[in-house]
Amino acid sequence: MTYNIKNLLVLVSLTFVFSCHKEPRQLGDFALLPTPSEYNYLGVSGLGYHSVNYFYIDKDVQFALKSNLLNNLKKTEEIKKAQVIGTIDQSLDVKPEGYTLVVSDKNVTITGKDQAGLFYGLATLEQLLEDAKEQEVNLPLCRIEDFPELAYRSVHLDIKHHTEKLDYYYTLLDKLSSYKVNAIIVELEDKIKYIKHPKIASADAFSIEEWQKLSNYAKERNIEISPLVQGLGHVSFILKHEAYKELRDDPESDWAFNPLDPRTYQLQFDLYDEAMKATPHGKYLHIGGDEVETTGRGTDKSPLELQLLWLNKVSQYASDHGRIPIFWDDMPLRHAGVYGAMFNPDLNQAQVDSIWNENEHKLLKSLDQFPKNCIYMRWNYWAPQALGNVKAMQWFTDNGLQAMGATAGQTRWCLMPQNESNISNIKSFAEGSIKSNLNGLLLTLWDDDSPHFELYTRGILAFAEYTWAGNKTSIEKLKSNYRQREYAHALVDSSFAFIDQLETPVAFWKNALLNGNNRNYLQGMKYPINNAVIDLPNKDNLGVWHTKHKERLERAAKLLQQSDTIANRIAVMKSKAKRNAYNLEIYEQVNKLSRFPLKALLALQTYDSAKSENEKLKAIAVLNNLNSDFEALRKEFQSVYSKTRILTKPADYILDQDHHVHLANQSLSFDWQFKAELLFLEKLNNNVLRDIPALKK
């Protein structure tokens, strides 16, 4: 009897003890981006999000980490009190910027190889805490050893056609640093208030002091900003001004400098000087140099000789002022006849070698004129795996020249990036750069047709993943990690993967209301309504039009259903997202704009196929409403975009000659975004809707 009472007392005691503990620990679903070099999840720690309250950092470490989660931690001088302990150990056996992170049952220890490593370790901890908080689970027991595969991981910020509001760039720096991007090359053009040449500066340009503050903010987050000031070619932002026309290579074109005029260099050096002052922590000076052949105003010098003459002078200036020049490498390779092979993935090694054997002597003849202090940036946005591209990069390194690659997250795509944000090519170029032991890679993000910068995010995160971690993560897993990190853990499932599906209606949208591929060319056409906008039904001969455009209409009907699905998906995601709701708002506007031509085409089909007067009048009413529907759509679109973006250019802004038909260069207002739709409505009103009695009642 005593034995049973004793057992009962033990049982009651154990029940009391266990009832005082929390629910059993659950293993969460943690997704880190970029993927760490080595990591092991060993179980579940005793640390929940709410139990991580104090941090201890070495006294000599000074840096900033903009984090809503980590900012809630309180600093303590007592290491025993801290749940997060950060130190720097230069003897740590990892590459520069590397770190180790260990989560034990009671604390998190982060050891950085250097200050950047400690910074990145804390960025990884933030992702772990974010996942733990959302899923209401504890941190995993784990050990992470992490470091970058490429030392220089730079994003291109192209602002030649517009700027965002200044606050947006600070937010962007926080995001980029959290994903371990460590550099930016900013294409300044006229978006810096030049002091020596104020006419070149756009009225909405940032001052040198504003750029310096941004640069300092970036430096605190381990991001180095370097300037790109276009030279030799791509200088319409300078030569469009009357005061500088004498420096043109061709007096009728604002595209290129005369490389034989000493005033060209004085002007270039003045701009370089102020761009370097604006970016005081930059290691590089990107001097452009692509897509240009100059004449030398009647001299006997070849375009290659003229370019190398220019390149040597500007490279020497950069070196004299403590910067490493970066030069787009395409023109020497084009002059040598090996350019095409770099973009043709169908050529085998023998074919590539044959092309080089036939043409390499043209490069070798001028090899002594290639400056050795310059980095030759081998850009390839579509086929980085092409053997001709690999051969070109190898040629530079084999001949004692420095090479670096440039991939792209945005090229000439309108409204949003296509080809799955170009992830496959980004991944391929990153892998090739790592394999070739190159120093780094640049992700170009061109503003030519000017999608909203938020739409570049997925490509940027792919670049962050594959330049840091190499080939550790599949593209599908990357997309899942992207949704978890950028929106919420609840949106990991592939049923929320709408971005790839949105590409199809957007690609159709570009020319849906036009004949052929004309959107970029509308501004320069003499009669764009007649020549470019699609023909409309003839009210005196109904029934012909929808037969003629059967294929286009069938496609529109299918894409409208797809667009409806995307709209519903985005709505659900907005309700579940914990972060970056604005990003989803932008995608929502893209979907709405791409829907407009689908609805317009199908409304025209209904009108053209009407069987009775009553059906015709109903169809006409729908067509008439397209005007007000579009005005409402446009107003909402502009309202959402303008939360971060400056939509219009200054009233006194001079548009350049638009040699490459950049949409964003074709009007001072935001009309360029809607040019095709506006012309379509004008034609609709002047042809189908004009003189219809029903509309006058």
C-alpha positions in Angstrom: 0.0 0.0 0.0 2.8 2.4 0.9 4.6 1.4 -2.4 1.5 2.4 -4.4 1.1 5.8 -2.6 4.8 6.5 -3.2 4.4 5.7 -6.9 1.3 7.9 -7.0 3.2 10.8 -5.5 6.0 10.4 -8.0 3.5 10.3 -10.9 1.7 13.5 -9.6 5.1 15.2 -9.3 6.2 14.3 -12.8 2.8 15.4 -14.1 3.2 18.8 -12.4 6.8 19.2 -13.8 5.8 18.4 -17.3 2.7 20.7 -17.1 5.0 23.6 -16.3 6.9 23.1 -19.5 5.8 24.5 -22.9 4.4 22.3 -25.6 6.9 19.9 -27.1 9.5 21.6 -29.4 8.7 21.6 -33.1 11.1 21.6 -35.9 10.5 24.6 -38.2 10.9 25.0 -41.9 13.9 27.3 -42.3 15.0 28.6 -45.7 18.2 30.7 -45.9 19.0 32.8 -48.9 21.7 32.7 -50.0 22.3 29.1 -49.0 25.2 28.7 -46.5 28.3 26.9 -47.5 27.8 24.2 -44.9 25.0 23.8 -42.4 23.6 21.1 -40.2 20.3 21.2 -38.3 20.7 19.0 -35.3 17.3 19.4 -33.6 15.4 22.1 -31.9 16.9 24.6 -29.5 15.4 26.1 -26.3 15.5 29.6 -28.0 12.2 30.9 -29.3 11.9 34.3 -31.0 10.7 36.0 -27.8 13.5 34.5 -25.7 16.2 36.2 -27.8 16.5 39.6 -26.0 20.2 40.5 -25.4 23.3 40.6 -27.6 26.9 41.0 -26.9 29.3 42.3 -29.6 33.0 43.0 -29.3 33.6 46.6 -28.2 35.8 47.4 -31.2 33.2 46.4 -33.8 31.3 49.2 -35.4 28.6 48.5 -38.1 24.9 48.9 -38.8 22.3 46.3 -39.5 18.9 47.7 -40.3 16.6 44.9 -39.0 13.2 45.1 -37.3 14.0 41.9 -35.5 17.6 42.5 -34.4 16.8 46.2 -33.6 14.6 44.9 -30.8 17.6 43.3 -29.1 19.2 45.1 -26.1 23.0 45.5 -26.0 24.7 44.1 -22.9 28.3 44.2 -21.6 27.7 40.9 -19.8 28.4 38.0 -22.1 26.6 35.5 -19.8 23.4 37.5 -20.1 23.4 37.6 -23.9 21.5 35.2 -26.1 23.4 36.5 -29.2 27.2 36.7 -28.9 29.2 38.2 -31.8 33.0 38.2 -32.2 35.6 38.6 -34.9 38.4 36.1 -35.3 40.7 36.8 -38.2 42.2 33.3 -37.9 38.8 31.7 -38.7 39.3 29.1 -41.5 36.9 30.6 -44.0 37.2 33.1 -46.9 36.9 36.8 -46.3 33.4 37.9 -45.4 32.8 34.4 -44.0 31.5 33.5 -40.6 30.3 30.6 -38.4 27.0 30.6 -36.6 26.2 28.1 -33.9 22.8 27.9 -32.2 23.0 26.0 -28.9 20.2 25.3 -26.5 20.6 28.7 -24.8 22.4 31.1 -27.1 23.7 31.9 -30.6 27.4 32.5 -31.2 28.5 34.2 -34.4 32.1 34.5 -35.3 33.1 36.6 -38.3 36.3 36.3 -40.2 36.1 40.1 -40.4 33.6 42.8 -39.8 31.7 41.9 -43.0 31.6 38.3 -41.9 30.0 39.2 -38.5 27.6 41.4 -40.4 26.5 38.6 -42.7 26.2 36.2 -39.7 23.8 38.5 -38.1 21.9 38.8 -41.4 21.6 35.0 -41.4 20.4 35.0 -37.8 17.7 37.5 -38.8 16.3 35.1 -41.4 16.3 32.3 -38.8 14.5 34.5 -36.3 12.0 35.7 -39.0 11.1 32.1 -39.8 10.9 31.1 -36.1 8.6 34.0 -35.4 6.2 33.3 -38.3 6.0 29.6 -37.7 5.9 30.0 -33.8 8.8 27.5 -33.4 12.1 27.7 -31.7 15.4 28.2 -33.5 17.1 25.0 -34.8 20.1 23.6 -33.1 22.6 24.1 -35.8 26.1 24.9 -37.0 26.6 27.0 -40.1 29.9 27.7 -41.8 29.5 30.2 -44.5 31.5 32.3 -47.0 31.1 33.7 -50.6 32.3 31.9 -53.7 32.8 35.2 -55.5 34.4 38.1 -53.7 32.7 40.9 -55.7 28.9 40.6 -56.0 27.7 43.8 -57.6 24.3 45.0 -58.7 24.0 47.6 -61.5 21.7 50.5 -60.7 20.8 52.2 -64.0 19.0 55.5 -63.4 19.5 57.2 -66.8 15.8 57.5 -67.5 14.3 58.0 -64.1 15.1 58.1 -60.4 13.3 56.6 -57.5 12.5 58.7 -54.4 15.7 59.1 -52.3 14.2 57.1 -49.4 13.7 54.1 -51.7 17.5 53.8 -52.3 18.1 53.6 -48.6 15.5 50.8 -48.3 17.1 49.1 -51.3 20.5 49.2 -49.6 19.0 47.5 -46.5 17.6 44.7 -48.7 20.7 44.1 -50.8 22.9 43.9 -47.7 20.6 41.4 -46.0 21.1 39.1 -49.0 24.9 39.6 -48.9 25.2 41.7 -52.1 28.4 43.8 -51.4 28.6 46.2 -54.3 26.7 48.5 -56.6 27.8 50.1 -59.9 25.5 53.1 -60.4 25.1 54.4 -63.9 24.9 58.1 -63.1 24.6 59.8 -66.4 22.8 63.1 -65.7 21.4 62.1 -62.3 24.2 63.8 -60.4 24.4 67.6 -59.9 27.7 68.3 -61.6 29.3 71.5 -60.3 31.7 72.1 -63.2 29.2 71.2 -65.8 25.7 72.0 -64.4 24.0 72.0 -67.8 24.6 68.2 -68.0 22.7 67.6 -64.7 19.0 66.9 -64.8 17.0 69.2 -62.6 15.9 66.1 -60.6 19.5 64.9 -60.1 20.8 64.1 -56.6 23.6 66.4 -55.3 27.1 65.1 -54.6 26.3 65.4 -50.9 23.2 63.2 -51.3 25.2 60.6 -53.2 27.9 60.7 -50.5 25.4 60.1 -47.7 24.0 57.1 -49.7 27.5 55.8 -50.2 28.3 56.1 -46.5 25.1 54.4 -45.6 26.0 51.6 -48.0 29.5 51.3 -46.6 28.1 50.7 -43.1 26.3 47.8 -44.6 29.3 46.4 -46.4 28.2 47.7 -49.8 30.7 49.6 -52.0 29.2 52.0 -54.5 31.2 52.7 -57.6 30.2 55.1 -60.4 29.6 54.3 -64.1 30.0 57.5 -66.3 29.5 56.5 -69.9 32.3 57.5 -72.3 33.2 57.5 -76.0 29.7 56.2 -76.9 26.4 56.3 -75.0 27.0 60.0 -74.3 23.8 61.5 -75.6 23.1 62.9 -72.1 26.1 65.2 -72.7 26.2 65.8 -76.4 22.5 66.6 -76.8 23.3 70.0 -75.2 24.2 72.8 -77.6 27.2 73.7 -75.4 28.9 70.3 -76.1 28.0 69.7 -79.8 31.5 70.5 -80.9 32.8 67.4 -79.1 30.7 65.1 -81.3 32.4 62.5 -83.5 29.6 62.9 -86.0 28.2 66.5 -85.9 24.7 65.1 -86.6 24.7 62.5 -83.8 24.7 62.9 -80.1 25.9 59.3 -79.6 29.8 59.5 -79.5 32.7 61.8 -78.5 35.5 62.7 -80.9 38.4 60.8 -79.3 41.0 63.0 -80.9 39.7 66.3 -79.4 41.6 67.1 -76.1 38.4 68.8 -74.8 36.7 65.4 -74.8 39.1 64.2 -72.1 38.9 67.4 -70.0 35.1 67.1 -69.9 35.3 63.3 -69.2 37.8 63.9 -66.4 35.7 66.6 -64.8 32.7 64.3 -64.7 34.8 61.4 -63.4 36.2 63.6 -60.6 32.8 64.6 -59.3 31.4 61.1 -59.7 34.3 59.8 -57.6 33.6 62.4 -55.0 30.0 61.4 -54.9 31.0 57.7 -54.3 34.0 58.1 -52.0 34.2 54.4 -51.0 34.2 53.0 -54.5 37.1 50.9 -55.7 36.2 51.1 -59.4 35.4 53.6 -62.1 33.3 52.1 -64.8 34.0 54.0 -68.0 31.6 52.3 -70.4 33.0 52.2 -73.9 30.5 49.8 -75.5 28.5 49.8 -78.8 30.5 52.6 -80.5 32.6 53.1 -83.5 34.2 56.5 -84.1 35.5 58.0 -87.3 38.4 60.2 -86.1 37.0 63.0 -88.3 38.8 61.9 -91.5 42.1 60.6 -90.0 43.5 57.2 -91.1 43.0 55.6 -87.6 40.7 52.6 -87.4 37.8 52.5 -85.0 39.7 50.0 -82.9 42.8 52.3 -82.8 40.6 55.2 -81.8 38.9 53.2 -79.1 42.2 52.0 -77.6 43.6 55.5 -77.7 40.6 56.7 -75.7 40.7 53.7 -73.4 44.3 54.2 -72.5 43.8 57.9 -71.6 40.7 57.3 -69.4 42.2 54.2 -67.8 45.3 56.1 -66.9 43.2 58.9 -65.3 41.3 56.3 -63.2 44.5 54.7 -62.0 46.1 58.1 -61.2 43.1 58.8 -59.0 43.0 55.5 -57.1 40.3 53.7 -59.1 40.4 50.6 -61.1 38.8 51.2 -64.5 36.1 48.8 -65.8 35.5 48.7 -69.6 32.8 46.9 -71.6 34.8 44.5 -73.8 32.5 44.1 -76.8 34.0 46.5 -79.4 37.5 45.1 -79.6 36.0 41.6 -79.9 33.6 42.8 -82.6 36.3 44.5 -84.6 38.3 41.2 -84.4 35.4 39.1 -85.8 34.9 36.9 -82.7 31.9 38.7 -81.3 29.1 36.5 -82.8 30.6 33.3 -81.5 30.2 34.6 -77.9 26.4 34.5 -78.2 25.9 31.3 -80.2 25.5 28.3 -77.8 25.2 25.9 -80.8 28.8 26.2 -81.8 31.1 23.3 -80.6 34.6 23.8 -79.4 36.1 23.0 -82.8 34.0 25.7 -84.5 34.8 28.2 -81.8 38.5 27.5 -82.1 38.3 27.8 -85.9 36.8 31.3 -85.6 39.5 32.3 -83.1 42.3 30.8 -85.2 41.2 32.9 -88.2 40.7 36.2 -86.3 42.8 36.3 -83.2 45.7 37.9 -85.0 43.6 41.1 -85.2 43.6 41.3 -81.4 47.2 40.2 -80.9 48.3 43.0 -83.3 46.9 45.6 -80.9 47.6 43.7 -77.7 50.2 46.1 -76.4 47.6 48.9 -76.6 45.2 47.1 -74.2 45.8 48.8 -70.8 46.8 46.3 -68.2 45.2 48.2 -65.3 41.8 47.8 -66.7 39.1 45.2 -66.0 37.6 43.9 -69.3 33.9 43.2 -68.5 32.6 40.3 -70.6 28.8 40.8 -70.8 26.6 38.1 -72.0 22.9 38.1 -71.0 21.5 35.2 -73.0 24.2 32.5 -73.5 26.9 32.7 -70.9 27.5 29.0 -71.2 28.4 29.4 -74.9 31.9 28.1 -75.6 32.6 31.3 -77.5 31.9 33.3 -74.4 34.1 31.1 -72.3 36.9 31.4 -75.0 36.7 35.2 -75.0 37.0 35.5 -71.2 39.9 33.0 -71.3 41.7 35.1 -74.0 41.8 38.1 -71.7 43.2 36.2 -68.7 45.7 34.2 -70.9 47.1 37.5 -72.2 47.6 39.0 -68.8 44.5 41.1 -68.8 41.9 41.1 -66.0 38.4 39.9 -66.8 35.0 40.0 -65.1 31.6 38.9 -66.2 28.3 40.7 -66.4 24.9 39.0 -66.5 21.5 40.6 -66.5 18.3 40.6 -64.5 16.7 43.0 -66.9 17.5 43.8 -70.6 15.0 45.1 -73.1 11.9 43.6 -71.6 8.9 45.9 -71.3 6.8 46.1 -68.1 8.6 43.3 -66.3 11.6 41.0 -66.7 10.9 37.8 -68.7 12.5 34.4 -69.0 11.9 33.5 -65.4 13.8 36.7 -64.3 16.7 35.4 -66.4 17.6 33.1 -63.5 19.0 30.3 -65.6 21.5 32.6 -67.3 22.4 34.3 -64.0 23.0 30.9 -62.5 25.1 29.7 -65.4 27.3 32.8 -65.5 27.9 32.7 -61.7 28.9 29.1 -61.9 31.2 29.8 -64.8 32.8 32.7 -63.0 33.4 30.6 -59.9 34.9 27.8 -62.0 37.2 30.2 -63.8 38.4 31.7 -60.5 37.2 35.2 -61.5 37.0 37.9 -58.9 33.3 38.7 -59.3 30.2 39.2 -61.4 27.9 42.2 -62.2 24.2 41.9 -62.5 23.1 44.5 -65.0 19.6 46.0 -64.5 18.9 48.2 -67.6 16.4 51.0 -67.4 15.9 51.2 -71.2 12.3 50.2 -71.1 12.0 50.9 -67.4 10.0 48.4 -65.5 9.4 49.2 -61.8 12.6 48.3 -59.9 10.6 46.1 -57.5 10.1 43.7 -60.3 13.9 43.1 -60.5 13.9 41.6 -57.0 13.6 38.0 -57.8 16.5 38.2 -60.3 18.6 40.1 -57.7 18.0 37.4 -55.2 18.9 34.7 -57.7 22.2 36.6 -58.3 22.8 36.9 -54.6 22.2 33.1 -54.2 24.4 31.9 -57.0 27.3 34.3 -56.6 27.5 33.6 -52.9 26.8 29.9 -52.7 27.4 28.6 -56.2 25.4 25.7 -57.5 23.8 24.5 -54.2 20.2 25.3 -54.9 17.9 24.4 -57.8 16.0 27.1 -59.6 12.7 25.8 -58.3 14.0 25.7 -54.8 15.3 29.2 -55.2 11.9 30.4 -56.2 10.4 28.8 -53.2 13.0 30.4 -50.9 12.3 33.7 -52.6 8.6 33.6 -51.7 9.5 32.6 -48.1 12.0 35.3 -47.6 10.3 38.1 -49.5 6.6 37.5 -48.5 5.9 34.8 -45.9 6.5 31.2 -45.0 2.8 30.6 -45.7 3.4 31.4 -49.4 6.2 28.8 -50.0 3.9 26.4 -51.9 4.2 26.4 -55.7 0.5 27.3 -56.0 1.6 30.9 -55.3 4.2 30.9 -58.0 2.5 33.5 -60.2 5.4 35.5 -61.6 6.4 33.1 -64.4 2.7 32.8 -65.4 2.4 36.6 -65.6 5.2 36.8 -68.1 3.0 35.4 -70.9 0.2 38.0 -70.8 2.8 40.7 -70.4 4.7 39.5 -73.5 1.4 39.5 -75.4 0.5 42.9 -74.0 3.5 44.6 -75.6 2.1 44.5 -79.1 -1.4 43.1 -78.6 -3.1 46.3 -80.0 -0.4 46.9 -82.7 0.7 45.5 -86.0 4.0 43.8 -85.5 6.6 44.6 -82.9 6.1 48.4 -82.9 5.7 49.6 -79.3 9.2 51.0 -79.0 8.9 52.6 -82.4 5.6 54.5 -82.1 7.2 57.8 -81.1 9.2 58.0 -84.3 6.5 56.9 -86.7 4.9 59.7 -88.8 1.4 58.1 -88.7 1.5 55.6 -85.8 -2.3 55.2 -85.6 -2.6 54.2 -89.3 0.7 52.3 -89.5 1.1 50.7 -86.2 -2.3 50.3 -84.4 -4.3 47.2 -85.3 -7.1 47.7 -87.8 -10.6 47.8 -86.3 -14.0 46.3 -87.3 -15.8 48.1 -90.2 -19.3 49.0 -89.0 -20.5 48.7 -92.6 -19.1 45.2 -93.0 -19.3 43.5 -89.7 -18.2 39.9 -89.4 -14.9 40.1 -91.3 -12.6 41.4 -88.6 -12.9 38.7 -86.0 -12.3 36.0 -88.7 -9.1 37.9 -89.8 -7.8 38.1 -86.3 -9.0 34.6 -85.1 -5.6 33.5 -83.7 -5.0 36.8 -81.8 -8.5 36.6 -80.3 -8.2 33.0 -79.3 -5.0 33.8 -77.5 -6.5 36.8 -75.8 -9.4 34.7 -74.5 -7.0 32.1 -73.0 -4.7 34.8 -71.5 -7.7 36.6 -69.9 -8.5 33.4 -68.0 -4.9 33.1 -67.0 -4.9 36.8 -65.9 -8.0 36.1 -63.7 -6.2 33.3 -62.0 -3.1 35.5 -61.4 -5.3 38.3 -60.0 -6.9 35.9 -57.5 -3.5 34.5 -56.5 -2.1 37.9 -55.9 -5.1 38.9 -53.8 -4.6 35.8 -51.6 -0.9 36.5 -51.3 -1.5 40.1 -50.3 -3.7 38.9 -47.5 -1.1 36.4 -46.2 2.1 38.4 -46.8 4.1 39.4 -43.8 6.6 41.5 -45.8 6.9 43.5 -49.0 3.2 44.0 -49.8 4.2 46.8 -52.0 6.0 44.5 -54.3 2.8 42.5 -54.8 0.9 45.8 -55.5 3.3 46.5 -58.3 2.7 43.0 -59.8 -1.0 43.5 -59.4 -0.8 46.7 -61.5 1.2 44.9 -64.1 -1.4 42.3 -64.4 -4.2 44.9 -64.6 -2.5 46.8 -67.4 -1.7 43.6 -69.4 -5.5 42.7 -69.1 -6.6 45.8 -70.8 -5.8 44.8 -74.4 -7.3 41.4 -73.8 -10.6 42.9 -72.7 -10.5 45.4 -75.6 -9.9 42.8 -78.2 -12.6 40.5 -76.9 -15.0 43.5 -76.8 -14.2 44.2 -80.4 -14.9 40.6 -81.2 -18.3 40.8 -79.6 -19.1 43.9 -81.6 -17.9 42.5 -84.9 -19.9 39.2 -84.4 -23.2 40.8 -83.1 -26.2 39.1 -84.6 -28.8 41.8 -83.8 -29.1 45.5 -83.3 -29.5 45.0 -79.6 -26.3 42.9 -79.3 -24.5 45.6 -81.3 -25.7 48.4 -79.0 -24.6 46.4 -75.9 -21.2 45.8 -77.5 -20.8 49.5 -78.4 -21.6 50.4 -74.8 -18.7 48.1 -73.6 -16.4 49.6 -76.2 -17.3 53.1 -75.1 -16.6 52.2 -71.5 -13.0 51.3 -72.5 -12.1 55.0 -72.3 -13.2 55.4 -68.7 -11.9 51.9 -67.8 -8.5 52.8 -69.1 -8.4 56.2 -67.4 -9.2 54.6 -64.0 -6.6 51.9 -64.7 -4.0 54.4 -65.6 -4.7 56.6 -62.6 -4.4 53.6 -60.2 -1.3 52.4 -62.0 0.4 55.7 -61.7 -0.7 56.1 -58.1 0.9 52.8 -57.0 4.1 53.4 -59.0 4.6 56.9 -57.7 4.8 55.7 -54.1 8.5 55.1 -54.8 9.1 56.4 -58.3 9.5 59.8 -59.9 7.2 59.4 -62.9 7.9 62.5 -64.9 11.0 64.2 -66.1 11.7 67.9 -65.4 9.9 70.4 -67.6 13.1 71.7 -69.1 14.6 68.2 -69.7 16.0 67.6 -73.2 15.3 64.1 -74.6 18.2 62.7 -76.6 18.1 61.3 -80.1 17.0 57.9 -78.9 19.4 55.8 -81.0 18.3 52.6 -79.3 14.6 53.4 -79.1 14.3 53.3 -75.3 10.6 53.6 -74.3 11.5 55.5 -71.1 13.3 58.2 -73.2 10.2 59.0 -75.4 8.3 61.6 -73.4 8.7 63.9 -70.4 5.5 62.6 -68.9 4.7 58.9 -68.1 2.8 58.7 -71.4 5.5 56.5 -72.9 4.2 53.7 -70.6 0.8 53.8 -72.2 1.5 55.0 -75.8 0.0 52.0 -77.5 -3.2 52.1 -75.4 -3.6 55.8 -76.0 -3.2 55.5 -79.7 -5.6 52.5 -79.8 -8.3 54.4 -77.9 -7.8 57.4 -80.2 -8.4 55.2 -83.3 -11.3 53.5 -81.6 -13.0 56.8 -80.9 -12.3 58.2 -84.3 -13.4 55.2 -86.2 -15.7 52.7 -84.5 -17.4 55.0 -81.9 -17.6 58.2 -83.9 -21.1 59.1 -85.2 -22.8 56.2 -83.5 -26.3 57.5 -82.6 -26.7 55.4 -79.5 -23.8 57.2 -77.8 -25.5 60.6 -78.3 -28.7 59.7 -76.5 
